[in-house]
Amino acid sequence: MFNLVVNRSHNLKNDLLSGLTVALALVPEAVAFAFVAGVAPLVGLYAAFMVGLITAVMGGRPGMISGATGALAVVMVALVAEHGVQYLFATVVLMGILQVGAGVLRLGKFIRIVPHPVMLGFVNGLAIVIFLAQLSQFKFIDAAGQQQWLQGNVLYIMLGLIGLTMAIIHFLPKLTKAIPASLVAILTVTLAVIFGGLDTKTVGDVASIAGGLPSFSIPSVPFNLETLFIILPYAVILAAIGLIESLLTMSLIDEITGTRGQGNKECVGQGTANIVTGFFGGMGGCAMIGQSMININSGGRGRFSGISAALFLLAFILFASSLIEQIPVAALIGVMFMVVLGTFEWSSFRIMRKIPKADAFVLILVSGVTVATDLAIAVIVGVIVSALVFAWQHAKHIRVVTSMEGETKIYRLHGPIFFGSVNNFLELFDPSNDPDDIVIEFQYSRVSDHSGLEAIDTLAERYTKVGKKLHLRHLSAECQVLLQKAGSMVEINPSEDPSYRVASDTLGG
């Protein structure tokens, strides 16, 4: 998987150089996402610096890069347009508080329930999103204020520079791995443009990145319930998107590096970063899979890679803005295109016909929803669809084996009783034609939820109405307590009855 990843043990030199490469790639991304959110470029750059630094220090995944992201920016734009940037800062603070709460409550472990087809769809969809995000750099604003696609020599020069960047990144590791290929490619293409006098778009043409240190400021919003009602819905959505994107990116890097991050610690780190960012005039952020892949590809494995990336970015803002603004956008596009090629799971095309049709459908669905909406919605949709498919398939697994012991009919159940199988469960019995004594044997069956309990009560009521005696054997103690109508029909055998628990509010989970 991800054949463009270079495996090497991390050290300070690799972390430092990969951090420099990531910082260069962060500049146009942060500026672009700031424009998407409707805020000034420095708001995005400050977020990239602060979120990147704090998560690198406190987060649960060394080597993962965080900063301002497009997934959050598209949610923020409506808030900024309607209420202004100060409400955005307040929302980012509340978003961070919610994320810290998720970490304290240890909710990060729930990322483990994301099925593999959803992960594949997430990766593929995100690769497409990264690719599409670069296409905006192939446009310009004409004299009439309309966006137009680049044409002629300007387009050919940009494509040539992109191709040169990608070629260097691909072939240089075959010669030497002493310096990150992405960094060499950016420097080479920049020098070629400067000394060749080539007419192409640079970072400075997108926006100026010059500025000072971020300053502390409490968001200028009224501290009342009206403000809370305005920012709370946005904060919840942003917190969910940020955590889902961060935890899935963490899982991806875990797989690449063969190590394991700490999900709950990452939640606390992301939340702390966003709280601080909101008080220092940043737009908030989360993990960035594109920049994280650049870091891993360049040999960055330790926390110092993220720390150095953030510090280099701050240095660009304070001291080197004029130099960074000379970097051709084409060089950064080429780096991101290589990220796309390395991120997309090409083997998914090969396995599509080999995996179950439901899994293939989920993979394609999640990829499409990721492109059409955002990552959080895509993952939630994928998990829900996967759960429904699972429930549908297991609903068909319940069956019964019948036998007679004298005048008593024995029903031996096999399979789980839950919300998806209760209809099939009830259809297994024939109260009208059964003998007067009935025993239902639960030794090989589990009651999984409250729907299963209700189904047992319903069945007991049907047998009671026709005047027949029903016995429930080997039913768990928890089920016996919760049964309303069939509780008195349970035959208790402590030495043989199962001790599993039923998912029920009465039992606290």
Protein Blocks (a to p, Z undefined) as FASTA:
>chain_A
ZZlbccddddfklmmmmmmmmmmmmmmmmmmmmmmnopafklmmmmmmmmmmmmmmmmmb
ehiacdddfklmmmmmmmmmmnojklmmmmmmmmmmmmmmmmmnopmmmmmmpcfklmmm
mmmmmmmmmmmmmmmmmpccdfkopacddehjllmmmmmmmmmmmmmmmmmmmmockbcf
klmmmmmmmmmmmmnopacddfklmoccbdcddddddddddddfklmmmmmmmmmmmmmm
mmmmmmmmmmmmmmmnopacdfklmmmmmmmmmmmmmmnopabiaddfklmmmmmmnopa
bfklmmmmmmmmmmmmmmmmmmmmmpcfklmmmmmmmmmmmmpcfklmmmmmmmcfklmm
mmmmmmmmmmmmmmklmmmmmmmmmmmmmmmmmmmmpccddddehjaccdddeddddfkl
mmmmmmmpcfklmcfbdcddfklcccfbfklmmmmmmmmmmmmmnopacddehiafklmm
mpmklmmmpccdfklmccbdcddfkloZZ
